[in-house]
């Protein structure tokens, strides 16, 4: 098996950032809200940088203000109020954006994408009974999917998954990642002593595939705009968006399922069956 040159930097970054994220998630409260807000603003900045949005500074200010207000609203109002603020911020960004038609079109989606990181993460964490478990479950599924896909792809090889978008990804890596992601999700529920039906296993599988879909979406965006990485903030990974693309998609899908099944307790809604 040939390990890529970026493996050691990726490993070092994961060993530093992983425990930090888990510790702040365990602490919860304003510390976690501040971390999520900061991360979402960075993701917005990377999005605007990636697509070459103009005028970048006004768009970043509008988007950052939108995200901070939405995060603050979650502490005192139901989620629809924060969601409405994010939508309003995206509309404002659409009115302010300039440059060519393609870049103007994609600029407001940066606010929505960054909001898709902030709001599901905080809404799920606020679920009193299973909020923390739901985040640890998501991190376990997404990280296990990413790691297993990396190694299965290199050990097994085989047909490429979508070579035009991501030349290094294989079907073996995708399926191996999904399997280990599902196992990680079930192991997390077992260790947390959460009693749930076996249908939770397909839900973990869905989260794993959603994570891979988020990864492919970002890869497609980078190819569309001719960039290799969203930024260079994290050694071995590129930008924060490169690290969180899968989590953003998985968290959004799980929140949707949770809200459909249990609007007042979305974490319970997708974890308990």
GIBEL-V947314 format. One record per helix or strand of 3 or more residues. SS is the DSSP state (a for helix, b for strand). FROM is the first residue (numbers start at 1). TO is the last residue. If there is no record, write none. Layout:
ss: {SS	SS}
from: {FROM	FROM}
to: {TO	TO}
This chain:
ss: {a	a	a	a	a	a	b	b	a	a	a	a}
from: {7	29	56	79	101	131	160	166	171	199	240	266}
to: {27	51	74	96	125	156	162	170	191	224	261	271}
